[in-house]
Amino acid sequence: MHVIVNGTCHEFDTNTNLQQLLEWLKIAKGRIAIELNGEIVPKSQFYQQQLNSGDKIEIVQAIGGG
């Protein structure tokens, strides 16, 4: 299965959900937003949202500063 994350193609051998993808990409929990095929996915659905081959995912992290 292949998915495109922020413009980069990634290959997976098994079914993956959004939470597993974040762990695989080593993206820390925090203030993030995920868009899956043009639709925002609520954080409460990251574990339930299974990925399909060809999905396009955009991940944005809020970074504080000052």
PDBQT receptor file of N, H, CA, C and O in Angstrom, charges set to zero:
ATOM      1  N   MET A   1       0.850  -1.161   0.000  1.00  0.00    +0.000 N 
ATOM      2  CA  MET A   1       0.000   0.000   0.000  1.00  0.00    +0.000 C 
ATOM      3  C   MET A   1       0.900   1.229   0.000  1.00  0.00    +0.000 C 
ATOM      4  O   MET A   1       1.909   1.265   0.705  1.00  0.00    +0.000 OA
ATOM      5  N   HIS A   2       0.536   2.234  -0.789  1.00  0.00    +0.000 N 
ATOM      6  H   HIS A   2      -0.283   2.205  -1.362  1.00  0.00    +0.000 HD
ATOM      7  CA  HIS A   2       1.301   3.476  -0.768  1.00  0.00    +0.000 C 
ATOM      8  C   HIS A   2       0.367   4.645  -0.463  1.00  0.00    +0.000 C 
ATOM      9  O   HIS A   2      -0.776   4.692  -0.916  1.00  0.00    +0.000 OA
ATOM     10  N   VAL A   3       0.895   5.586   0.322  1.00  0.00    +0.000 N 
ATOM     11  H   VAL A   3       1.824   5.548   0.690  1.00  0.00    +0.000 HD
ATOM     12  CA  VAL A   3       0.178   6.815   0.634  1.00  0.00    +0.000 C 
ATOM     13  C   VAL A   3       1.135   7.981   0.410  1.00  0.00    +0.000 C 
ATOM     14  O   VAL A   3       2.354   7.813   0.452  1.00  0.00    +0.000 OA
ATOM     15  N   ILE A   4       0.581   9.142   0.177  1.00  0.00    +0.000 N 
ATOM     16  H   ILE A   4      -0.409   9.278   0.143  1.00  0.00    +0.000 HD
ATOM     17  CA  ILE A   4       1.392  10.332  -0.027  1.00  0.00    +0.000 C 
ATOM     18  C   ILE A   4       1.198  11.233   1.188  1.00  0.00    +0.000 C 
ATOM     19  O   ILE A   4       0.082  11.655   1.491  1.00  0.00    +0.000 OA
ATOM     20  N   VAL A   5       2.301  11.521   1.879  1.00  0.00    +0.000 N 
ATOM     21  H   VAL A   5       3.208  11.178   1.632  1.00  0.00    +0.000 HD
ATOM     22  CA  VAL A   5       2.268  12.349   3.079  1.00  0.00    +0.000 C 
ATOM     23  C   VAL A   5       3.067  13.615   2.808  1.00  0.00    +0.000 C 
ATOM     24  O   VAL A   5       4.272  13.557   2.560  1.00  0.00    +0.000 OA
ATOM     25  N   ASN A   6       2.397  14.751   2.855  1.00  0.00    +0.000 N 
ATOM     26  H   ASN A   6       1.419  14.798   3.057  1.00  0.00    +0.000 HD
ATOM     27  CA  ASN A   6       3.040  16.050   2.597  1.00  0.00    +0.000 C 
ATOM     28  C   ASN A   6       3.878  16.005   1.327  1.00  0.00    +0.000 C 
ATOM     29  O   ASN A   6       4.982  16.547   1.282  1.00  0.00    +0.000 OA
ATOM     30  N   GLY A   7       3.346  15.354   0.295  1.00  0.00    +0.000 N 
ATOM     31  H   GLY A   7       2.449  14.913   0.332  1.00  0.00    +0.000 HD
ATOM     32  CA  GLY A   7       3.994  15.318  -1.002  1.00  0.00    +0.000 C 
ATOM     33  C   GLY A   7       5.006  14.208  -1.213  1.00  0.00    +0.000 C 
ATOM     34  O   GLY A   7       5.564  14.093  -2.303  1.00  0.00    +0.000 OA
ATOM     35  N   THR A   8       5.261  13.380  -0.194  1.00  0.00    +0.000 N 
ATOM     36  H   THR A   8       4.807  13.473   0.692  1.00  0.00    +0.000 HD
ATOM     37  CA  THR A   8       6.233  12.293  -0.283  1.00  0.00    +0.000 C 
ATOM     38  C   THR A   8       5.520  10.951  -0.207  1.00  0.00    +0.000 C 
ATOM     39  O   THR A   8       4.686  10.740   0.674  1.00  0.00    +0.000 OA
ATOM     40  N   CYS A   9       5.841  10.048  -1.119  1.00  0.00    +0.000 N 
ATOM     41  H   CYS A   9       6.519  10.219  -1.834  1.00  0.00    +0.000 HD
ATOM     42  CA  CYS A   9       5.225   8.722  -1.151  1.00  0.00    +0.000 C 
ATOM     43  C   CYS A   9       5.864   7.817  -0.098  1.00  0.00    +0.000 C 
ATOM     44  O   CYS A   9       7.088   7.775   0.032  1.00  0.00    +0.000 OA
ATOM     45  N   HIS A  10       5.031   7.096   0.651  1.00  0.00    +0.000 N 
ATOM     46  H   HIS A  10       4.037   7.130   0.546  1.00  0.00    +0.000 HD
ATOM     47  CA  HIS A  10       5.482   6.129   1.652  1.00  0.00    +0.000 C 
ATOM     48  C   HIS A  10       4.805   4.796   1.369  1.00  0.00    +0.000 C 
ATOM     49  O   HIS A  10       3.632   4.760   0.996  1.00  0.00    +0.000 OA
ATOM     50  N   GLU A  11       5.534   3.706   1.544  1.00  0.00    +0.000 N 
ATOM     51  H   GLU A  11       6.486   3.735   1.847  1.00  0.00    +0.000 HD
ATOM     52  CA  GLU A  11       5.025   2.359   1.311  1.00  0.00    +0.000 C 
ATOM     53  C   GLU A  11       4.833   1.631   2.647  1.00  0.00    +0.000 C 
ATOM     54  O   GLU A  11       5.668   1.732   3.546  1.00  0.00    +0.000 OA
ATOM     55  N   PHE A  12       3.724   0.899   2.761  1.00  0.00    +0.000 N 
ATOM     56  H   PHE A  12       3.046   0.816   2.030  1.00  0.00    +0.000 HD
ATOM     57  CA  PHE A  12       3.434   0.093   3.945  1.00  0.00    +0.000 C 
ATOM     58  C   PHE A  12       3.016  -1.303   3.501  1.00  0.00    +0.000 C 
ATOM     59  O   PHE A  12       2.315  -1.461   2.502  1.00  0.00    +0.000 OA
ATOM     60  N   ASP A  13       3.452  -2.313   4.251  1.00  0.00    +0.000 N 
ATOM     61  H   ASP A  13       4.021  -2.184   5.063  1.00  0.00    +0.000 HD
ATOM     62  CA  ASP A  13       3.097  -3.699   3.937  1.00  0.00    +0.000 C 
ATOM     63  C   ASP A  13       1.761  -4.115   4.544  1.00  0.00    +0.000 C 
ATOM     64  O   ASP A  13       1.116  -5.049   4.069  1.00  0.00    +0.000 OA
ATOM     65  N   THR A  14       1.357  -3.416   5.591  1.00  0.00    +0.000 N 
ATOM     66  H   THR A  14       1.881  -2.656   5.977  1.00  0.00    +0.000 HD
ATOM     67  CA  THR A  14       0.132  -3.799   6.296  1.00  0.00    +0.000 C 
ATOM     68  C   THR A  14      -0.817  -2.618   6.379  1.00  0.00    +0.000 C 
ATOM     69  O   THR A  14      -0.450  -1.478   6.093  1.00  0.00    +0.000 OA
ATOM     70  N   ASN A  15      -2.053  -2.917   6.781  1.00  0.00    +0.000 N 
ATOM     71  H   ASN A  15      -2.351  -3.843   7.014  1.00  0.00    +0.000 HD
ATOM     72  CA  ASN A  15      -3.018  -1.842   7.000  1.00  0.00    +0.000 C 
ATOM     73  C   ASN A  15      -2.529  -0.948   8.122  1.00  0.00    +0.000 C 
ATOM     74  O   ASN A  15      -1.986  -1.423   9.120  1.00  0.00    +0.000 OA
ATOM     75  N   THR A  16      -2.723   0.333   7.951  1.00  0.00    +0.000 N 
ATOM     76  H   THR A  16      -3.164   0.718   7.141  1.00  0.00    +0.000 HD
ATOM     77  CA  THR A  16      -2.232   1.323   8.899  1.00  0.00    +0.000 C 
ATOM     78  C   THR A  16      -3.315   2.339   9.161  1.00  0.00    +0.000 C 
ATOM     79  O   THR A  16      -4.069   2.705   8.259  1.00  0.00    +0.000 OA
ATOM     80  N   ASN A  17      -3.395   2.806  10.423  1.00  0.00    +0.000 N 
ATOM     81  H   ASN A  17      -2.783   2.509  11.156  1.00  0.00    +0.000 HD
ATOM     82  CA  ASN A  17      -4.320   3.893  10.721  1.00  0.00    +0.000 C 
ATOM     83  C   ASN A  17      -3.519   5.185  10.901  1.00  0.00    +0.000 C 
ATOM     84  O   ASN A  17      -2.288   5.160  10.890  1.00  0.00    +0.000 OA
ATOM     85  N   LEU A  18      -4.205   6.292  11.064  1.00  0.00    +0.000 N 
ATOM     86  H   LEU A  18      -5.205   6.312  11.073  1.00  0.00    +0.000 HD
ATOM     87  CA  LEU A  18      -3.507   7.573  11.165  1.00  0.00    +0.000 C 
ATOM     88  C   LEU A  18      -2.575   7.637  12.379  1.00  0.00    +0.000 C 
ATOM     89  O   LEU A  18      -1.478   8.188  12.281  1.00  0.00    +0.000 OA
ATOM     90  N   GLN A  19      -2.994   7.083  13.515  1.00  0.00    +0.000 N 
ATOM     91  H   GLN A  19      -3.885   6.635  13.594  1.00  0.00    +0.000 HD
ATOM     92  CA  GLN A  19      -2.143   7.110  14.705  1.00  0.00    +0.000 C 
ATOM     93  C   GLN A  19      -0.861   6.321  14.465  1.00  0.00    +0.000 C 
ATOM     94  O   GLN A  19       0.216   6.769  14.859  1.00  0.00    +0.000 OA
ATOM     95  N   GLN A  20      -0.955   5.163  13.830  1.00  0.00    +0.000 N 
ATOM     96  H   GLN A  20      -1.830   4.800  13.509  1.00  0.00    +0.000 HD
ATOM     97  CA  GLN A  20       0.233   4.370  13.522  1.00  0.00    +0.000 C 
ATOM     98  C   GLN A  20       1.146   5.118  12.557  1.00  0.00    +0.000 C 
ATOM     99  O   GLN A  20       2.369   5.051  12.678  1.00  0.00    +0.000 OA
ATOM    100  N   LEU A  21       0.556   5.828  11.602  1.00  0.00    +0.000 N 
ATOM    101  H   LEU A  21      -0.437   5.882  11.504  1.00  0.00    +0.000 HD
ATOM    102  CA  LEU A  21       1.349   6.624  10.673  1.00  0.00    +0.000 C 
ATOM    103  C   LEU A  21       2.146   7.689  11.420  1.00  0.00    +0.000 C 
ATOM    104  O   LEU A  21       3.334   7.874  11.153  1.00  0.00    +0.000 OA
ATOM    105  N   LEU A  22       1.504   8.390  12.352  1.00  0.00    +0.000 N 
ATOM    106  H   LEU A  22       0.539   8.240  12.568  1.00  0.00    +0.000 HD
ATOM    107  CA  LEU A  22       2.199   9.405  13.133  1.00  0.00    +0.000 C 
ATOM    108  C   LEU A  22       3.363   8.801  13.917  1.00  0.00    +0.000 C 
ATOM    109  O   LEU A  22       4.443   9.388  13.986  1.00  0.00    +0.000 OA
ATOM    110  N   GLU A  23       3.138   7.631  14.505  1.00  0.00    +0.000 N 
ATOM    111  H   GLU A  23       2.261   7.154  14.449  1.00  0.00    +0.000 HD
ATOM    112  CA  GLU A  23       4.203   6.958  15.255  1.00  0.00    +0.000 C 
ATOM    113  C   GLU A  23       5.335   6.543  14.323  1.00  0.00    +0.000 C 
ATOM    114  O   GLU A  23       6.507   6.691  14.670  1.00  0.00    +0.000 OA
ATOM    115  N   TRP A  24       5.000   6.027  13.153  1.00  0.00    +0.000 N 
ATOM    116  H   TRP A  24       4.048   5.906  12.871  1.00  0.00    +0.000 HD
ATOM    117  CA  TRP A  24       6.008   5.598  12.178  1.00  0.00    +0.000 C 
ATOM    118  C   TRP A  24       6.833   6.790  11.690  1.00  0.00    +0.000 C 
ATOM    119  O   TRP A  24       8.039   6.671  11.475  1.00  0.00    +0.000 OA
ATOM    120  N   LEU A  25       6.175   7.935  11.518  1.00  0.00    +0.000 N 
ATOM    121  H   LEU A  25       5.195   8.031  11.693  1.00  0.00    +0.000 HD
ATOM    122  CA  LEU A  25       6.867   9.149  11.077  1.00  0.00    +0.000 C 
ATOM    123  C   LEU A  25       7.579   9.865  12.226  1.00  0.00    +0.000 C 
ATOM    124  O   LEU A  25       8.269  10.862  12.014  1.00  0.00    +0.000 OA
ATOM    125  N   LYS A  26       7.403   9.346  13.443  1.00  0.00    +0.000 N 
ATOM    126  H   LYS A  26       6.841   8.537  13.615  1.00  0.00    +0.000 HD
ATOM    127  CA  LYS A  26       7.997   9.925  14.646  1.00  0.00    +0.000 C 
ATOM    128  C   LYS A  26       7.537  11.367  14.868  1.00  0.00    +0.000 C 
ATOM    129  O   LYS A  26       8.326  12.247  15.211  1.00  0.00    +0.000 OA
ATOM    130  N   ILE A  27       6.251  11.575  14.665  1.00  0.00    +0.000 N 
ATOM    131  H   ILE A  27       5.609  10.860  14.386  1.00  0.00    +0.000 HD
ATOM    132  CA  ILE A  27       5.646  12.876  14.919  1.00  0.00    +0.000 C 
ATOM    133  C   ILE A  27       5.045  12.831  16.309  1.00  0.00    +0.000 C 
ATOM    134  O   ILE A  27       4.148  12.037  16.590  1.00  0.00    +0.000 OA
ATOM    135  N   ALA A  28       5.550  13.694  17.173  1.00  0.00    +0.000 N 
ATOM    136  H   ALA A  28       6.279  14.340  16.945  1.00  0.00    +0.000 HD
ATOM    137  CA  ALA A  28       5.134  13.702  18.569  1.00  0.00    +0.000 C 
ATOM    138  C   ALA A  28       3.687  14.150  18.701  1.00  0.00    +0.000 C 
ATOM    139  O   ALA A  28       3.163  14.909  17.885  1.00  0.00    +0.000 OA
ATOM    140  N   LYS A  29       3.071  13.657  19.749  1.00  0.00    +0.000 N 
ATOM    141  H   LYS A  29       3.496  13.041  20.412  1.00  0.00    +0.000 HD
ATOM    142  CA  LYS A  29       1.719  14.105  20.048  1.00  0.00    +0.000 C 
ATOM    143  C   LYS A  29       1.789  15.592  20.382  1.00  0.00    +0.000 C 
ATOM    144  O   LYS A  29       2.806  16.082  20.874  1.00  0.00    +0.000 OA
ATOM    145  N   GLY A  30       0.763  16.259  20.126  1.00  0.00    +0.000 N 
ATOM    146  H   GLY A  30      -0.063  15.861  19.727  1.00  0.00    +0.000 HD
ATOM    147  CA  GLY A  30       0.730  17.694  20.391  1.00  0.00    +0.000 C 
ATOM    148  C   GLY A  30      -0.297  18.333  19.506  1.00  0.00    +0.000 C 
ATOM    149  O   GLY A  30      -1.304  17.723  19.148  1.00  0.00    +0.000 OA
ATOM    150  N   ARG A  31      -0.037  19.549  19.160  1.00  0.00    +0.000 N 
ATOM    151  H   ARG A  31       0.782  20.045  19.450  1.00  0.00    +0.000 HD
ATOM    152  CA  ARG A  31      -0.984  20.304  18.355  1.00  0.00    +0.000 C 
ATOM    153  C   ARG A  31      -0.715  20.050  16.878  1.00  0.00    +0.000 C 
ATOM    154  O   ARG A  31       0.110  20.713  16.248  1.00  0.00    +0.000 OA
ATOM    155  N   ILE A  32      -1.435  19.072  16.349  1.00  0.00    +0.000 N 
ATOM    156  H   ILE A  32      -2.105  18.534  16.860  1.00  0.00    +0.000 HD
ATOM    157  CA  ILE A  32      -1.300  18.742  14.934  1.00  0.00    +0.000 C 
ATOM    158  C   ILE A  32      -2.678  18.700  14.297  1.00  0.00    +0.000 C 
ATOM    159  O   ILE A  32      -3.691  18.506  14.969  1.00  0.00    +0.000 OA
ATOM    160  N   ALA A  33      -2.689  18.886  12.995  1.00  0.00    +0.000 N 
ATOM    161  H   ALA A  33      -1.866  19.044  12.449  1.00  0.00    +0.000 HD
ATOM    162  CA  ALA A  33      -3.923  18.751  12.212  1.00  0.00    +0.000 C 
ATOM    163  C   ALA A  33      -3.605  17.839  11.042  1.00  0.00    +0.000 C 
ATOM    164  O   ALA A  33      -2.528  17.922  10.452  1.00  0.00    +0.000 OA
ATOM    165  N   ILE A  34      -4.547  16.970  10.712  1.00  0.00    +0.000 N 
ATOM    166  H   ILE A  34      -5.422  16.903  11.191  1.00  0.00    +0.000 HD
ATOM    167  CA  ILE A  34      -4.364  16.053   9.590  1.00  0.00    +0.000 C 
ATOM    168  C   ILE A  34      -5.527  16.207   8.625  1.00  0.00    +0.000 C 
ATOM    169  O   ILE A  34      -6.697  16.206   9.010  1.00  0.00    +0.000 OA
ATOM    170  N   GLU A  35      -5.161  16.340   7.356  1.00  0.00    +0.000 N 
ATOM    171  H   GLU A  35      -4.211  16.340   7.043  1.00  0.00    +0.000 HD
ATOM    172  CA  GLU A  35      -6.136  16.365   6.279  1.00  0.00    +0.000 C 
ATOM    173  C   GLU A  35      -5.945  15.086   5.474  1.00  0.00    +0.000 C 
ATOM    174  O   GLU A  35      -4.835  14.787   5.032  1.00  0.00    +0.000 OA
ATOM    175  N   LEU A  36      -7.011  14.339   5.285  1.00  0.00    +0.000 N 
ATOM    176  H   LEU A  36      -7.913  14.581   5.643  1.00  0.00    +0.000 HD
ATOM    177  CA  LEU A  36      -6.982  13.084   4.533  1.00  0.00    +0.000 C 
ATOM    178  C   LEU A  36      -7.864  13.245   3.313  1.00  0.00    +0.000 C 
ATOM    179  O   LEU A  36      -9.082  13.381   3.430  1.00  0.00    +0.000 OA
ATOM    180  N   ASN A  37      -7.247  13.229   2.144  1.00  0.00    +0.000 N 
ATOM    181  H   ASN A  37      -6.258  13.118   2.049  1.00  0.00    +0.000 HD
ATOM    182  CA  ASN A  37      -7.983  13.382   0.884  1.00  0.00    +0.000 C 
ATOM    183  C   ASN A  37      -8.880  14.617   0.886  1.00  0.00    +0.000 C 
ATOM    184  O   ASN A  37     -10.014  14.576   0.410  1.00  0.00    +0.000 OA
ATOM    185  N   GLY A  38      -8.353  15.717   1.430  1.00  0.00    +0.000 N 
ATOM    186  H   GLY A  38      -7.432  15.750   1.818  1.00  0.00    +0.000 HD
ATOM    187  CA  GLY A  38      -9.069  16.986   1.403  1.00  0.00    +0.000 C 
ATOM    188  C   GLY A  38     -10.017  17.225   2.553  1.00  0.00    +0.000 C 
ATOM    189  O   GLY A  38     -10.659  18.274   2.612  1.00  0.00    +0.000 OA
ATOM    190  N   GLU A  39     -10.123  16.270   3.483  1.00  0.00    +0.000 N 
ATOM    191  H   GLU A  39      -9.602  15.418   3.436  1.00  0.00    +0.000 HD
ATOM    192  CA  GLU A  39     -11.035  16.404   4.625  1.00  0.00    +0.000 C 
ATOM    193  C   GLU A  39     -10.250  16.370   5.932  1.00  0.00    +0.000 C 
ATOM    194  O   GLU A  39      -9.394  15.507   6.126  1.00  0.00    +0.000 OA
ATOM    195  N   ILE A  40     -10.545  17.311   6.827  1.00  0.00    +0.000 N 
ATOM    196  H   ILE A  40     -11.241  18.012   6.670  1.00  0.00    +0.000 HD
ATOM    197  CA  ILE A  40      -9.903  17.327   8.141  1.00  0.00    +0.000 C 
ATOM    198  C   ILE A  40     -10.405  16.142   8.958  1.00  0.00    +0.000 C 
ATOM    199  O   ILE A  40     -11.604  15.866   8.998  1.00  0.00    +0.000 OA
ATOM    200  N   VAL A  41      -9.470  15.441   9.611  1.00  0.00    +0.000 N 
ATOM    201  H   VAL A  41      -8.496  15.665   9.579  1.00  0.00    +0.000 HD
ATOM    202  CA  VAL A  41      -9.827  14.302  10.464  1.00  0.00    +0.000 C 
ATOM    203  C   VAL A  41      -9.680  14.739  11.922  1.00  0.00    +0.000 C 
ATOM    204  O   VAL A  41      -8.596  15.160  12.325  1.00  0.00    +0.000 OA
ATOM    205  N   PRO A  42     -10.746  14.648  12.720  1.00  0.00    +0.000 N 
ATOM    206  CA  PRO A  42     -10.639  14.994  14.137  1.00  0.00    +0.000 C 
ATOM    207  C   PRO A  42      -9.643  14.085  14.857  1.00  0.00    +0.000 C 
ATOM    208  O   PRO A  42      -9.544  12.895  14.555  1.00  0.00    +0.000 OA
ATOM    209  N   LYS A  43      -8.917  14.651  15.798  1.00  0.00    +0.000 N 
ATOM    210  H   LYS A  43      -8.998  15.618  16.043  1.00  0.00    +0.000 HD
ATOM    211  CA  LYS A  43      -7.918  13.892  16.549  1.00  0.00    +0.000 C 
ATOM    212  C   LYS A  43      -8.533  12.658  17.205  1.00  0.00    +0.000 C 
ATOM    213  O   LYS A  43      -7.863  11.637  17.353  1.00  0.00    +0.000 OA
ATOM    214  N   SER A  44      -9.791  12.744  17.596  1.00  0.00    +0.000 N 
ATOM    215  H   SER A  44     -10.336  13.574  17.476  1.00  0.00    +0.000 HD
ATOM    216  CA  SER A  44     -10.465  11.615  18.250  1.00  0.00    +0.000 C 
ATOM    217  C   SER A  44     -10.638  10.418  17.310  1.00  0.00    +0.000 C 
ATOM    218  O   SER A  44     -10.949   9.319  17.768  1.00  0.00    +0.000 OA
ATOM    219  N   GLN A  45     -10.442  10.618  16.005  1.00  0.00    +0.000 N 
ATOM    220  H   GLN A  45     -10.189  11.511  15.633  1.00  0.00    +0.000 HD
ATOM    221  CA  GLN A  45     -10.617   9.538  15.034  1.00  0.00    +0.000 C 
ATOM    222  C   GLN A  45      -9.302   8.996  14.475  1.00  0.00    +0.000 C 
ATOM    223  O   GLN A  45      -9.325   8.150  13.582  1.00  0.00    +0.000 OA
ATOM    224  N   PHE A  46      -8.163   9.459  14.975  1.00  0.00    +0.000 N 
ATOM    225  H   PHE A  46      -8.144  10.146  15.701  1.00  0.00    +0.000 HD
ATOM    226  CA  PHE A  46      -6.870   9.012  14.438  1.00  0.00    +0.000 C 
ATOM    227  C   PHE A  46      -6.704   7.496  14.537  1.00  0.00    +0.000 C 
ATOM    228  O   PHE A  46      -6.172   6.880  13.614  1.00  0.00    +0.000 OA
ATOM    229  N   TYR A  47      -7.149   6.877  15.645  1.00  0.00    +0.000 N 
ATOM    230  H   TYR A  47      -7.581   7.377  16.395  1.00  0.00    +0.000 HD
ATOM    231  CA  TYR A  47      -7.011   5.421  15.801  1.00  0.00    +0.000 C 
ATOM    232  C   TYR A  47      -7.960   4.651  14.884  1.00  0.00    +0.000 C 
ATOM    233  O   TYR A  47      -7.614   3.568  14.411  1.00  0.00    +0.000 OA
ATOM    234  N   GLN A  48      -9.143   5.189  14.629  1.00  0.00    +0.000 N 
ATOM    235  H   GLN A  48      -9.425   6.068  15.013  1.00  0.00    +0.000 HD
ATOM    236  CA  GLN A  48     -10.137   4.485  13.831  1.00  0.00    +0.000 C 
ATOM    237  C   GLN A  48      -9.953   4.672  12.330  1.00  0.00    +0.000 C 
ATOM    238  O   GLN A  48     -10.395   3.830  11.548  1.00  0.00    +0.000 OA
ATOM    239  N   GLN A  49      -9.312   5.758  11.915  1.00  0.00    +0.000 N 
ATOM    240  H   GLN A  49      -8.953   6.442  12.550  1.00  0.00    +0.000 HD
ATOM    241  CA  GLN A  49      -9.211   6.086  10.492  1.00  0.00    +0.000 C 
ATOM    242  C   GLN A  49      -8.152   5.237   9.796  1.00  0.00    +0.000 C 
ATOM    243  O   GLN A  49      -6.955   5.503   9.909  1.00  0.00    +0.000 OA
ATOM    244  N   GLN A  50      -8.602   4.219   9.081  1.00  0.00    +0.000 N 
ATOM    245  H   GLN A  50      -9.574   4.003   8.989  1.00  0.00    +0.000 HD
ATOM    246  CA  GLN A  50      -7.697   3.360   8.326  1.00  0.00    +0.000 C 
ATOM    247  C   GLN A  50      -7.281   4.053   7.031  1.00  0.00    +0.000 C 
ATOM    248  O   GLN A  50      -8.066   4.777   6.418  1.00  0.00    +0.000 OA
ATOM    249  N   LEU A  51      -6.043   3.820   6.630  1.00  0.00    +0.000 N 
ATOM    250  H   LEU A  51      -5.405   3.232   7.127  1.00  0.00    +0.000 HD
ATOM    251  CA  LEU A  51      -5.544   4.386   5.389  1.00  0.00    +0.000 C 
ATOM    252  C   LEU A  51      -5.735   3.400   4.251  1.00  0.00    +0.000 C 
ATOM    253  O   LEU A  51      -5.720   2.187   4.458  1.00  0.00    +0.000 OA
ATOM    254  N   ASN A  52      -5.912   3.927   3.054  1.00  0.00    +0.000 N 
ATOM    255  H   ASN A  52      -5.924   4.913   2.886  1.00  0.00    +0.000 HD
ATOM    256  CA  ASN A  52      -6.061   3.122   1.846  1.00  0.00    +0.000 C 
ATOM    257  C   ASN A  52      -4.972   3.510   0.862  1.00  0.00    +0.000 C 
ATOM    258  O   ASN A  52      -4.479   4.638   0.878  1.00  0.00    +0.000 OA
ATOM    259  N   SER A  53      -4.602   2.576   0.012  1.00  0.00    +0.000 N 
ATOM    260  H   SER A  53      -5.003   1.659  -0.001  1.00  0.00    +0.000 HD
ATOM    261  CA  SER A  53      -3.593   2.858  -0.993  1.00  0.00    +0.000 C 
ATOM    262  C   SER A  53      -4.033   4.044  -1.846  1.00  0.00    +0.000 C 
ATOM    263  O   SER A  53      -5.169   4.104  -2.316  1.00  0.00    +0.000 OA
ATOM    264  N   GLY A  54      -3.115   4.977  -2.035  1.00  0.00    +0.000 N 
ATOM    265  H   GLY A  54      -2.192   4.928  -1.654  1.00  0.00    +0.000 HD
ATOM    266  CA  GLY A  54      -3.392   6.157  -2.835  1.00  0.00    +0.000 C 
ATOM    267  C   GLY A  54      -3.886   7.354  -2.038  1.00  0.00    +0.000 C 
ATOM    268  O   GLY A  54      -4.072   8.431  -2.605  1.00  0.00    +0.000 OA
ATOM    269  N   ASP A  55      -4.105   7.192  -0.727  1.00  0.00    +0.000 N 
ATOM    270  H   ASP A  55      -3.954   6.317  -0.266  1.00  0.00    +0.000 HD
ATOM    271  CA  ASP A  55      -4.554   8.314   0.096  1.00  0.00    +0.000 C 
ATOM    272  C   ASP A  55      -3.521   9.438   0.074  1.00  0.00    +0.000 C 
ATOM    273  O   ASP A  55      -2.314   9.198   0.020  1.00  0.00    +0.000 OA
ATOM    274  N   LYS A  56      -4.028  10.670   0.117  1.00  0.00    +0.000 N 
ATOM    275  H   LYS A  56      -5.008  10.864   0.161  1.00  0.00    +0.000 HD
ATOM    276  CA  LYS A  56      -3.171  11.853   0.198  1.00  0.00    +0.000 C 
ATOM    277  C   LYS A  56      -3.394  12.500   1.557  1.00  0.00    +0.000 C 
ATOM    278  O   LYS A  56      -4.515  12.867   1.910  1.00  0.00    +0.000 OA
ATOM    279  N   ILE A  57      -2.314  12.633   2.309  1.00  0.00    +0.000 N 
ATOM    280  H   ILE A  57      -1.403  12.334   2.022  1.00  0.00    +0.000 HD
ATOM    281  CA  ILE A  57      -2.376  13.104   3.685  1.00  0.00    +0.000 C 
ATOM    282  C   ILE A  57      -1.501  14.338   3.831  1.00  0.00    +0.000 C 
ATOM    283  O   ILE A  57      -0.366  14.370   3.355  1.00  0.00    +0.000 OA
ATOM    284  N   GLU A  58      -2.038  15.348   4.491  1.00  0.00    +0.000 N 
ATOM    285  H   GLU A  58      -2.960  15.322   4.878  1.00  0.00    +0.000 HD
ATOM    286  CA  GLU A  58      -1.269  16.536   4.830  1.00  0.00    +0.000 C 
ATOM    287  C   GLU A  58      -1.262  16.627   6.346  1.00  0.00    +0.000 C 
ATOM    288  O   GLU A  58      -2.313  16.573   6.984  1.00  0.00    +0.000 OA
ATOM    289  N   ILE A  59      -0.071  16.766   6.923  1.00  0.00    +0.000 N 
ATOM    290  H   ILE A  59       0.783  16.810   6.405  1.00  0.00    +0.000 HD
ATOM    291  CA  ILE A  59       0.071  16.872   8.371  1.00  0.00    +0.000 C 
ATOM    292  C   ILE A  59       0.722  18.227   8.675  1.00  0.00    +0.000 C 
ATOM    293  O   ILE A  59       1.760  18.576   8.113  1.00  0.00    +0.000 OA
ATOM    294  N   VAL A  60       0.085  18.973   9.575  1.00  0.00    +0.000 N 
ATOM    295  H   VAL A  60      -0.758  18.689  10.031  1.00  0.00    +0.000 HD
ATOM    296  CA  VAL A  60       0.592  20.284   9.972  1.00  0.00    +0.000 C 
ATOM    297  C   VAL A  60       0.765  20.280  11.484  1.00  0.00    +0.000 C 
ATOM    298  O   VAL A  60      -0.135  19.881  12.223  1.00  0.00    +0.000 OA
ATOM    299  N   GLN A  61       1.944  20.735  11.938  1.00  0.00    +0.000 N 
ATOM    300  H   GLN A  61       2.675  21.060  11.338  1.00  0.00    +0.000 HD
ATOM    301  CA  GLN A  61       2.219  20.840  13.362  1.00  0.00    +0.000 C 
ATOM    302  C   GLN A  61       2.296  22.305  13.753  1.00  0.00    +0.000 C 
ATOM    303  O   GLN A  61       2.960  23.098  13.085  1.00  0.00    +0.000 OA
ATOM    304  N   ALA A  62       1.614  22.666  14.840  1.00  0.00    +0.000 N 
ATOM    305  H   ALA A  62       1.075  22.022  15.383  1.00  0.00    +0.000 HD
ATOM    306  CA  ALA A  62       1.716  24.024  15.373  1.00  0.00    +0.000 C 
ATOM    307  C   ALA A  62       2.947  24.091  16.263  1.00  0.00    +0.000 C 
ATOM    308  O   ALA A  62       3.129  23.271  17.162  1.00  0.00    +0.000 OA
ATOM    309  N   ILE A  63       3.780  25.073  15.999  1.00  0.00    +0.000 N 
ATOM    310  H   ILE A  63       3.632  25.740  15.268  1.00  0.00    +0.000 HD
ATOM    311  CA  ILE A  63       5.010  25.243  16.770  1.00  0.00    +0.000 C 
ATOM    312  C   ILE A  63       4.972  26.616  17.413  1.00  0.00    +0.000 C 
ATOM    313  O   ILE A  63       4.834  27.638  16.740  1.00  0.00    +0.000 OA
ATOM    314  N   GLY A  64       5.099  26.615  18.735  1.00  0.00    +0.000 N 
ATOM    315  H   GLY A  64       5.211  25.785  19.282  1.00  0.00    +0.000 HD
ATOM    316  CA  GLY A  64       5.054  27.879  19.468  1.00  0.00    +0.000 C 
ATOM    317  C   GLY A  64       6.413  28.576  19.430  1.00  0.00    +0.000 C 
ATOM    318  O   GLY A  64       7.450  27.952  19.206  1.00  0.00    +0.000 OA
ATOM    319  N   GLY A  65       6.375  29.809  19.643  1.00  0.00    +0.000 N 
ATOM    320  H   GLY A  65       5.533  30.316  19.825  1.00  0.00    +0.000 HD
ATOM    321  CA  GLY A  65       7.617  30.587  19.673  1.00  0.00    +0.000 C 
ATOM    322  C   GLY A  65       7.293  31.980  20.182  1.00  0.00    +0.000 C 
ATOM    323  O   GLY A  65       6.141  32.330  20.440  1.00  0.00    +0.000 OA
ATOM    324  N   GLY A  66       8.318  32.730  20.311  1.00  0.00    +0.000 N 
ATOM    325  H   GLY A  66       9.254  32.446  20.101  1.00  0.00    +0.000 HD
ATOM    326  CA  GLY A  66       8.004  34.062  20.781  1.00  0.00    +0.000 C 
ATOM    327  C   GLY A  66       9.136  34.929  20.891  1.00  0.00    +0.000 C 
ATOM    328  O   GLY A  66       8.991  36.087  21.282  1.00  0.00    +0.000 OA
TER     329      GLY A  66
